[in-house]
Amino acid sequence: MDLVPSLMRTLVTETSNELLYERDAMTGNTVLHVATQKQPLIALLELKGSQLDLNAKNHAGQTPLHMYTHKDDLQLVFAIAAYDVDLDLLDNDGHTALSIAVSVPIIFLFIF
């Protein structure tokens, strides 16, 4: 049994929905931004995907999709893109997730 998804499921189901919308004061990250750094995104999406703001931007203007694209993780890019995300949102540098993807070798090869 994989312990991380099990712990994440327990955390998410027993935590109030207000936590899903809280932001880190320093970075502006939401719980979904943090999940992109911890790898349990798929479990989080399965449990609370319809309740999360998947287009939330941090202080760098990045959505979780921007962050996963930067990480060059195609599986997680597809997982979050399968939800109702705005693919045209720009980060503070004027980049969409697609423009970032074109600069990431693995994703670039998949797209073209």
Phi and psi restraints in degrees (value plus and minus 20) as a CYANA .aco file:
   2 ASP   PHI    -102.5   -62.5
   2 ASP   PSI      97.4   137.4
   3 LEU   PHI     -91.2   -51.2
   3 LEU   PSI     -55.7   -15.7
   4 VAL   PHI     -82.1   -42.1
   4 VAL   PSI     -71.8   -31.8
   5 PRO   PHI     -80.4   -40.4
   5 PRO   PSI     -56.1   -16.1
   6 SER   PHI     -84.5   -44.5
   6 SER   PSI     -65.1   -25.1
   7 LEU   PHI     -85.4   -45.4
   7 LEU   PSI     -60.0   -20.0
   8 MET   PHI     -83.7   -43.7
   8 MET   PSI     -62.6   -22.6
   9 ARG   PHI     -79.4   -39.4
   9 ARG   PSI     -65.7   -25.7
  10 THR   PHI     -82.7   -42.7
  10 THR   PSI     -66.1   -26.1
  11 LEU   PHI     -79.3   -39.3
  11 LEU   PSI     -67.5   -27.5
  12 VAL   PHI     -90.7   -50.7
  12 VAL   PSI     -61.3   -21.3
  13 THR   PHI     -93.1   -53.1
  13 THR   PSI     -43.8    -3.8
  14 GLU   PHI    -124.4   -84.4
  14 GLU   PSI     -11.7    28.3
  15 THR   PHI    -127.9   -87.9
  15 THR   PSI     124.1   164.1
  16 SER   PHI     -86.9   -46.9
  16 SER   PSI     133.0   173.0
  17 ASN   PHI     -85.1   -45.1
  17 ASN   PSI     -41.6    -1.6
  18 GLU   PHI     -79.9   -39.9
  18 GLU   PSI     -54.6   -14.6
  19 LEU   PHI     -81.1   -41.1
  19 LEU   PSI     -51.3   -11.3
  20 LEU   PHI     -85.4   -45.4
  20 LEU   PSI     -42.4    -2.4
  21 TYR   PHI    -125.8   -85.8
  21 TYR   PSI     -26.2    13.8
  22 GLU   PHI     -88.1   -48.1
  22 GLU   PSI     130.8   170.8
  23 ARG   PHI    -142.7  -102.7
  23 ARG   PSI     126.1   166.1
  24 ASP   PHI     -91.3   -51.3
  24 ASP   PSI     109.9   149.9
  25 ALA   PHI     -82.3   -42.3
  25 ALA   PSI     -55.0   -15.0
  26 MET   PHI     -98.3   -58.3
  26 MET   PSI     -61.5   -21.5
  27 THR   PHI    -126.9   -86.9
  27 THR   PSI     -42.7    -2.7
  28 GLY   PHI      61.1   101.1
  28 GLY   PSI     -13.9    26.1
  29 ASN   PHI     -90.9   -50.9
  29 ASN   PSI     122.8   162.8
  30 THR   PHI    -115.3   -75.3
  30 THR   PSI     158.0   198.0
  31 VAL   PHI     -79.8   -39.8
  31 VAL   PSI     -51.7   -11.7
  32 LEU   PHI     -89.5   -49.5
  32 LEU   PSI     -58.4   -18.4
  33 HIS   PHI     -81.3   -41.3
  33 HIS   PSI     -63.0   -23.0
  34 VAL   PHI     -84.5   -44.5
  34 VAL   PSI     -58.7   -18.7
  35 ALA   PHI     -80.8   -40.8
  35 ALA   PSI     -50.1   -10.1
  36 THR   PHI     -86.2   -46.2
  36 THR   PSI     -42.6    -2.6
  37 GLN   PHI    -110.5   -70.5
  37 GLN   PSI     -34.9     5.1
  38 LYS   PHI    -130.4   -90.4
  38 LYS   PSI     -27.9    12.1
  39 GLN   PHI      57.1    97.1
  39 GLN   PSI     -19.9    20.1
  40 PRO   PHI    -113.2   -73.2
  40 PRO   PSI       8.4    48.4
  41 LEU   PHI     -78.6   -38.6
  41 LEU   PSI     -63.0   -23.0
  42 ILE   PHI     -80.8   -40.8
  42 ILE   PSI     -62.8   -22.8
  43 ALA   PHI     -83.0   -43.0
  43 ALA   PSI     -61.1   -21.1
  44 LEU   PHI     -84.5   -44.5
  44 LEU   PSI     -63.8   -23.8
  45 LEU   PHI     -83.0   -43.0
  45 LEU   PSI     -62.4   -22.4
  46 GLU   PHI     -80.7   -40.7
  46 GLU   PSI     -56.6   -16.6
  47 LEU   PHI    -106.3   -66.3
  47 LEU   PSI     -59.1   -19.1
  48 LYS   PHI    -152.4  -112.4
  48 LYS   PSI      -6.4    33.6
  49 GLY   PHI     -71.0   -31.0
  49 GLY   PSI     -61.4   -21.4
  50 SER   PHI     -93.8   -53.8
  50 SER   PSI     -34.8     5.2
  51 GLN   PHI    -120.2   -80.2
  51 GLN   PSI     -29.1    10.9
  52 LEU   PHI    -110.4   -70.4
  52 LEU   PSI     128.8   168.8
  53 ASP   PHI    -107.3   -67.3
  53 ASP   PSI      73.4   113.4
  54 LEU   PHI     -92.0   -52.0
  54 LEU   PSI     -31.2     8.8
  55 ASN   PHI    -123.3   -83.3
  55 ASN   PSI      -9.9    30.1
  56 ALA   PHI     -81.7   -41.7
  56 ALA   PSI     117.1   157.1
  57 LYS   PHI    -127.0   -87.0
  57 LYS   PSI     123.7   163.7
  58 ASN   PHI    -108.3   -68.3
  58 ASN   PSI    -191.6  -151.6
  59 HIS   PHI     -86.1   -46.1
  59 HIS   PSI     -39.5     0.5
  60 ALA   PHI    -107.8   -67.8
  60 ALA   PSI     -17.3    22.7
  61 GLY   PHI      58.2    98.2
  61 GLY   PSI     -10.1    29.9
  62 GLN   PHI    -109.8   -69.8
  62 GLN   PSI     116.5   156.5
  63 THR   PHI    -109.7   -69.7
  63 THR   PSI     148.5   188.5
  64 PRO   PHI     -76.2   -36.2
  64 PRO   PSI     -54.5   -14.5
  65 LEU   PHI     -83.2   -43.2
  65 LEU   PSI     -62.0   -22.0
  66 HIS   PHI     -76.3   -36.3
  66 HIS   PSI     -66.1   -26.1
  67 MET   PHI     -85.5   -45.5
  67 MET   PSI     -62.2   -22.2
  68 TYR   PHI     -87.7   -47.7
  68 TYR   PSI     -54.1   -14.1
  69 THR   PHI     -84.7   -44.7
  69 THR   PSI     -63.0   -23.0
  70 HIS   PHI     -79.5   -39.5
  70 HIS   PSI     -55.3   -15.3
  71 LYS   PHI     -95.8   -55.8
  71 LYS   PSI     -27.8    12.2
  72 ASP   PHI      42.1    82.1
  72 ASP   PSI      19.6    59.6
  73 ASP   PHI    -131.1   -91.1
  73 ASP   PSI      71.7   111.7
  74 LEU   PHI     -80.1   -40.1
  74 LEU   PSI     -59.8   -19.8
  75 GLN   PHI     -80.2   -40.2
  75 GLN   PSI     -64.0   -24.0
  76 LEU   PHI     -96.5   -56.5
  76 LEU   PSI     -49.9    -9.9
  77 VAL   PHI     -81.0   -41.0
  77 VAL   PSI     -66.7   -26.7
  78 PHE   PHI     -84.9   -44.9
  78 PHE   PSI     -57.8   -17.8
  79 ALA   PHI     -81.4   -41.4
  79 ALA   PSI     -65.5   -25.5
  80 ILE   PHI     -99.3   -59.3
  80 ILE   PSI     -53.1   -13.1
  81 ALA   PHI     -87.8   -47.8
  81 ALA   PSI     -40.3    -0.3
  82 ALA   PHI     -90.1   -50.1
  82 ALA   PSI     -35.9     4.1
  83 TYR   PHI    -112.7   -72.7
  83 TYR   PSI     158.5   198.5
  84 ASP   PHI     -99.3   -59.3
  84 ASP   PSI      58.1    98.1
  85 VAL   PHI    -128.4   -88.4
  85 VAL   PSI     131.1   171.1
  86 ASP   PHI    -109.5   -69.5
  86 ASP   PSI      88.0   128.0
  87 LEU   PHI     -94.3   -54.3
  87 LEU   PSI     -30.6     9.4
  88 ASP   PHI    -118.5   -78.5
  88 ASP   PSI     -17.2    22.8
  89 LEU   PHI     -86.9   -46.9
  89 LEU   PSI     117.9   157.9
  90 LEU   PHI    -120.1   -80.1
  90 LEU   PSI     122.1   162.1
  91 ASP   PHI    -104.3   -64.3
  91 ASP   PSI    -197.3  -157.3
  92 ASN   PHI     -85.7   -45.7
  92 ASN   PSI     -37.0     3.0
  93 ASP   PHI    -113.7   -73.7
  93 ASP   PSI     -16.3    23.7
  94 GLY   PHI      63.2   103.2
  94 GLY   PSI      -0.9    39.1
  95 HIS   PHI    -122.9   -82.9
  95 HIS   PSI     117.6   157.6
  96 THR   PHI    -110.2   -70.2
  96 THR   PSI     149.5   189.5
  97 ALA   PHI     -81.3   -41.3
  97 ALA   PSI     -56.6   -16.6
  98 LEU   PHI     -86.3   -46.3
  98 LEU   PSI     -61.6   -21.6
  99 SER   PHI     -85.9   -45.9
  99 SER   PSI     -51.7   -11.7
 100 ILE   PHI     -89.1   -49.1
 100 ILE   PSI     -62.9   -22.9
 101 ALA   PHI     -78.7   -38.7
 101 ALA   PSI     -56.6   -16.6
 102 VAL   PHI     -84.3   -44.3
 102 VAL   PSI     -46.6    -6.6
 103 SER   PHI    -110.7   -70.7
 103 SER   PSI     -25.6    14.4
 104 VAL   PHI    -117.9   -77.9
 104 VAL   PSI      97.4   137.4
 105 PRO   PHI     -72.7   -32.7
 105 PRO   PSI     -68.9   -28.9
 106 ILE   PHI     -85.3   -45.3
 106 ILE   PSI     -66.8   -26.8
 107 ILE   PHI     -87.8   -47.8
 107 ILE   PSI     -58.9   -18.9
 108 PHE   PHI     -77.4   -37.4
 108 PHE   PSI     -64.4   -24.4
 109 LEU   PHI     -83.2   -43.2
 109 LEU   PSI     -55.4   -15.4
 110 PHE   PHI     -90.8   -50.8
 110 PHE   PSI     -60.6   -20.6
 111 ILE   PHI     -88.2   -48.2
 111 ILE   PSI     -61.7   -21.7
